[in-house]
Amino acid sequence: MRKLLRRETALLLVLIGLFAVFSFSVDGFFNWINILDRARYWVVPGMIAVAMTFIIATAGIDLSVGSILALSGIALGLLFRDGQWPIALAIGGAIFTGTAAGAFNGFAIGFLRIPPLVVTLATMALFRGIAMGLSQGKQFGGYPDGFEWISQGDLLTLRGPASVSIPTPILALVIVVLAGSLLLRRTWIGRFTELLGENPVAARFAAIDVRWLTFGLYTACGAVCGVAALFHTALYASAKADTAMGMELEAIACVVVGGTRISGGKGSVLGTLLGLLIIGILRYGLEMAGVKSVYVVILVGILLVTTAVFNEWAAARESQ
Amino acid sequence: MGDRLLRLAEIHKSFGGAPALRGATLDIRSGEIHGLVGENGAGKSTLINIATGVLRPDAGTLMLDGQPLSLTNPRHATAAGISVVHQEAELFPQLSVAENILLSQGLVRGRLGQIDWPATYEKAATAIARMGESCDVRAPAADLSVARRMMCEIAAAVSRETRVLFLDEPTASLTSQEIDHLFARVRELRAAGVGIVYVSHRLDEVLELCDRVTVMRDGATIDTRPASDFTIPDLVSAMIGRESLNLFSRDPKHAPADAPVRLQLEKLTDASGVFQDISLEVRAGEILGVYGFVGAGRSELAQALFGLRSLSSGSVSVDGSPAAPRSPREALRMGIAYLPEDRLVQGIFRNHSVRSNASVALLPRISSWSWISSARETRLANDIVRDMRVRARSIEQPIGTLSGGNQQKIVFGRWQSTNPKVLILDEPTRGVDVGAKAEIYGLIDGLAVRGAAILMISSELPEIMSMSDRVVTLSEGRVTGVFNPKIDSHHVIASAAVPKATGIAKPTSRASTWLGSIARARESGLIAITLLLCLLMAALRPAEFANPRNLLEVLSNAALPAMMAQGAMLVICAGGIDISIGAIMGLVAACAGMAAVSGAPPIVCVTLAAALGCACSSLNAGIALLARIHPIIVTLAGISIYRGVMQLVTGGREVVNLPAAYRALGDGNLLGVPKLCWYVLVITLVTHFLLRYTLVGRHILAIGNSETAARLIGLSKARITWFAFAYAGVIIGIVAVLHTAYYGKVQSNTGDSMELKAIAAAVIGGTNILGGRGSALGTLLGAFLVALLYNALTLLAISAYWQNAFVGALILGAVLADALVQRSRRLH
């Protein structure tokens, strides 16, 4: 526990350091209005990263998150536009789609005991393909303003010397992070998740129902992707099948930078949030400094590998 | 008896501070059969591992023919003529019997250095025939019965000019005829001058077969004498020692004979036949000792009672009501708890706190709506630490930092806190120091006093004698006696547990399932499906499908993924995966294309491309191997890195205007067939040759089959895995050049989703996604089938948007089918 906190403190210092460096060296970086507006784009990867934290804590992986998100978005669009469902029902349908897709993964991994890597690699193609097929390449737009408000709107505006608005989706992210953090730290579901990742054999011998737990976690991950699809669709005001490509990389990078080891056993939702903020600020800062976005893409990849290596190295040193 | 052959002198070895060998000395002469006996944990296996180069001693010397011998690798031992046949035969299950026999010493090679399969099969068959056996040496080793595997291992050892042969419990699962057979072979080997070390719990066998016997106890060799000087009782007392048998004296009045029966087993039989017809009962407050050697089925019985194994017949009842738990959760609800045998693997969560380890069994019960009550958990953990007298600084300390005894007390407390009616203890004091042992005995007694029924499994007879009210002995899955430790001597009990050389009932041979036969007929099945699809299309769309132009187009479309798939297949065979191959291909294509545009001759471009592909792929392998992280993470990050670099190289522009000489590499026809098809042919044949006819190819499959078995024969995982990635990298380079030459340009999305097509082709073609099995021809068929399917979908006017879904479903279907087949194999 104390070690995790130490890690999170270090991440917080890194974040503050990044902030300071960019503020001094990049003109126009330090602007709360812009940064908060930018934060709208962090909400979707953030939600998925929280779910991914649980998956990686069990020593699993879910590569299909981006595809589930796209499929749920298409479900929303189809039900609302072509099916003429009321928006509330369409939202329910989208979340159900994500949950069902996650349950499919969970069944193959938990009950048929096929490695998560293989299952989700295949469903990454399958779910994306279904989304493509259902949408026939069309985009689905034209949602009510109230729906788009969940991603584009502001919750409240603070009037001061300069008025600052808090974007609505940040509230959703805060709720997901809080819920995820409490679930992992304060419930037996979270505890069992970490124990399963630490030693799957001992977990079975300790009367943990490994099959249902695994099934439940992948199902929940799908459900979160379904919810994230709503925010994603609302943000871009349209749903399409080839959206959120590379979301799995984004989410896994947040989790790994946040200090959760790929080999499982311990997870930190707070760490994942800090990982999200670090990657987000890094991107934003470099962009403001005029660095080409392709460098940022490469940087995120390198960051993922180096922190994954570092996490293993630190854990090996600790256990000596 | 001949000269002194191998001598191990004063060998010491510790594992993490716990001594396993304390000055063991073993002397083997040529032409003798030397028995090695001792209780479980006496150090026999460690000694064998040191003699065969798997482990290195902390101190002590090995001498062969009077010369000092230093073994750093199992291969050295094999080269020196020292072989071992393990109890649980370490096999490469998906490789042929012949290969299992010959891989460690080298397969038969032809004039070009290629593997000569007919000669290899013949050599293996000869080796088996020399053992008086016969079996299909081409069949996968997984299809053999245990006895056959054992014979094969011995045949393997004999075929490599072995001078010293260790046999570790060879008869544990043989029938009596098979045992007679084995003994005859072993005696022939002795006559040929081989020194044989025979390790067994079956003391009558040892005395019958061996010339001399060495007894081990607590990591030391106690006594070596001619077998004729020993009787079975002598051996038993030497093995168990003469230390005080009263470790702990229980108050006898807590074992009332009229107490109600808490646990009753009737004719319990395991689904896989490990134990049969077990009937016993345990009363409230009674401790029933279960004594037996390895392979007696003790732990399996315990695990079945705890819902971890399935039963085929018989009944269990707790307090008179039927209780046959299907999961540990159910067992817990029925009041059954189980303290497992292997604390590190089955018992503790090493990096987690004392608190989590102590509370895990009761956690749902002290939670409301899944919310853990922190106060109640702290109280529970503190109570356990106090009651069990655990020495720990705090309950937040990781359990891995405690001593073995304290760890064990916490796991004991975990189960005691569930207030079990029946508690099964499996080797409760293994790896525990003497002081903690006495404390654990006190705890067990305390639980019995409070009315629990206790089943205590142990291979330490003194512990069984002093703790139990009654003792049952198990041998080879059956109850062989019930004793009263106050009256019956430990000799009587130990003798009842010693397995008799009568052999076991032979389980019926594996039934072949229809799923299994489909799996075996993978390639012919693929051809059938392909033909069927062709016929179907020819019937549905005769004009469009069955014309030469369309068929050539299918071939061209299949070509690039088919080549990529050969590399991906090799990587998967080695147990790895690379999902960045599409991104690497894009990067290499851009570089090669730009080199060509700037005037480099085609041959330079191809070399550059192959080198670059190889470098990127090697980088992936290097990071994954050095940092020991799964290649999926490295290659996932690799996708964005290589794509990013590609964009930097091209500046986001398309590469066009490729010179004609360069384009001629991949575009156009040769002998009326697209050039690409010729390349496919060459790469498939090269890969086929590599995988089938070279040692490195076989080593790739061996690593993917079993890392443990590969280590035992001294293969280097890093070098072999790296080779597979590097080979795949070269192919990526070639495909990148052909792609640009064929299409005449490089776009920013060149290579997109190529990894998916390649992996799909490999998996559909019969590659085991977990490694160890793959075929170049199958992969080619897989790629062709995928292309054919695309073509069919297009001709049937099914929208292109659905095509990815079909590929995904195909991969999933292939993987699911494979998983189900593997499962049905495991069950049989």
Chai-1 contact restraints between the chains, C-beta under 6 A:
chainA,res_idxA,chainB,res_idxB,connection_type,confidence,min_distance_angstrom,max_distance_angstrom,comment,restraint_id
A,L112,B,A819,contact,1.0,0.0,6.0,A-B,restraint_1
A,I114,B,A819,contact,1.0,0.0,6.0,A-B,restraint_2
A,L117,B,I632,contact,1.0,0.0,6.0,A-B,restraint_3
A,V118,B,I769,contact,1.0,0.0,6.0,A-B,restraint_4
A,V118,B,V815,contact,1.0,0.0,6.0,A-B,restraint_5
A,A122,B,G808,contact,1.0,0.0,6.0,A-B,restraint_6
A,A122,B,I811,contact,1.0,0.0,6.0,A-B,restraint_7
A,A122,B,L812,contact,1.0,0.0,6.0,A-B,restraint_8
A,A125,B,L756,contact,1.0,0.0,6.0,A-B,restraint_9
A,A125,B,N804,contact,1.0,0.0,6.0,A-B,restraint_10
A,A125,B,V807,contact,1.0,0.0,6.0,A-B,restraint_11
A,A125,B,G808,contact,1.0,0.0,6.0,A-B,restraint_12
A,L126,B,A805,contact,1.0,0.0,6.0,A-B,restraint_13
A,L126,B,G808,contact,1.0,0.0,6.0,A-B,restraint_14
A,L126,B,A809,contact,1.0,0.0,6.0,A-B,restraint_15
A,L126,B,L812,contact,1.0,0.0,6.0,A-B,restraint_16
A,G129,B,N804,contact,1.0,0.0,6.0,A-B,restraint_17
A,G129,B,A805,contact,1.0,0.0,6.0,A-B,restraint_18
A,G129,B,G808,contact,1.0,0.0,6.0,A-B,restraint_19
A,I130,B,A805,contact,1.0,0.0,6.0,A-B,restraint_20
A,M132,B,Y801,contact,1.0,0.0,6.0,A-B,restraint_21
A,M132,B,N804,contact,1.0,0.0,6.0,A-B,restraint_22
A,G133,B,Y801,contact,1.0,0.0,6.0,A-B,restraint_23
A,G133,B,W802,contact,1.0,0.0,6.0,A-B,restraint_24
A,G133,B,A805,contact,1.0,0.0,6.0,A-B,restraint_25
A,Q136,B,S799,contact,1.0,0.0,6.0,A-B,restraint_26
A,Q136,B,Y801,contact,1.0,0.0,6.0,A-B,restraint_27
A,G137,B,Y801,contact,1.0,0.0,6.0,A-B,restraint_28
A,R186,B,I372,contact,1.0,0.0,6.0,A-B,restraint_29
A,T187,B,S370,contact,1.0,0.0,6.0,A-B,restraint_30
A,T187,B,W371,contact,1.0,0.0,6.0,A-B,restraint_31
A,W188,B,L363,contact,1.0,0.0,6.0,A-B,restraint_32
A,W188,B,P364,contact,1.0,0.0,6.0,A-B,restraint_33
A,W188,B,S367,contact,1.0,0.0,6.0,A-B,restraint_34
A,W188,B,S370,contact,1.0,0.0,6.0,A-B,restraint_35
A,W188,B,I372,contact,1.0,0.0,6.0,A-B,restraint_36
A,I189,B,S370,contact,1.0,0.0,6.0,A-B,restraint_37
A,L195,B,F349,contact,1.0,0.0,6.0,A-B,restraint_38
A,E198,B,F349,contact,1.0,0.0,6.0,A-B,restraint_39
A,N199,B,F349,contact,1.0,0.0,6.0,A-B,restraint_40
A,V201,B,V345,contact,1.0,0.0,6.0,A-B,restraint_41
A,V201,B,Q346,contact,1.0,0.0,6.0,A-B,restraint_42
A,A202,B,Q346,contact,1.0,0.0,6.0,A-B,restraint_43
A,A202,B,F349,contact,1.0,0.0,6.0,A-B,restraint_44
A,F205,B,P340,contact,1.0,0.0,6.0,A-B,restraint_45
A,F205,B,Q346,contact,1.0,0.0,6.0,A-B,restraint_46
A,A206,B,V360,contact,1.0,0.0,6.0,A-B,restraint_47
A,A207,B,P328,contact,1.0,0.0,6.0,A-B,restraint_48
A,A207,B,R329,contact,1.0,0.0,6.0,A-B,restraint_49
A,A207,B,L332,contact,1.0,0.0,6.0,A-B,restraint_50
A,A207,B,A361,contact,1.0,0.0,6.0,A-B,restraint_51
A,D209,B,R329,contact,1.0,0.0,6.0,A-B,restraint_52
A,L249,B,L636,contact,1.0,0.0,6.0,A-B,restraint_53
A,L249,B,S640,contact,1.0,0.0,6.0,A-B,restraint_54
A,I262,B,I629,contact,1.0,0.0,6.0,A-B,restraint_55
A,I262,B,I633,contact,1.0,0.0,6.0,A-B,restraint_56
A,G265,B,N351,contact,1.0,0.0,6.0,A-B,restraint_57
A,V294,B,G644,contact,1.0,0.0,6.0,A-B,restraint_58
A,V294,B,Q647,contact,1.0,0.0,6.0,A-B,restraint_59
A,V294,B,L648,contact,1.0,0.0,6.0,A-B,restraint_60
A,V297,B,S640,contact,1.0,0.0,6.0,A-B,restraint_61
A,V297,B,G644,contact,1.0,0.0,6.0,A-B,restraint_62
A,I298,B,I641,contact,1.0,0.0,6.0,A-B,restraint_63
A,I298,B,G644,contact,1.0,0.0,6.0,A-B,restraint_64
A,G301,B,A637,contact,1.0,0.0,6.0,A-B,restraint_65
A,G301,B,S640,contact,1.0,0.0,6.0,A-B,restraint_66
A,G301,B,I641,contact,1.0,0.0,6.0,A-B,restraint_67
A,L304,B,A637,contact,1.0,0.0,6.0,A-B,restraint_68
A,V305,B,V634,contact,1.0,0.0,6.0,A-B,restraint_69
A,V305,B,A637,contact,1.0,0.0,6.0,A-B,restraint_70
A,A308,B,I629,contact,1.0,0.0,6.0,A-B,restraint_71
A,A308,B,I633,contact,1.0,0.0,6.0,A-B,restraint_72
A,V309,B,A627,contact,1.0,0.0,6.0,A-B,restraint_73
A,E312,B,A627,contact,1.0,0.0,6.0,A-B,restraint_74
A,E312,B,I629,contact,1.0,0.0,6.0,A-B,restraint_75
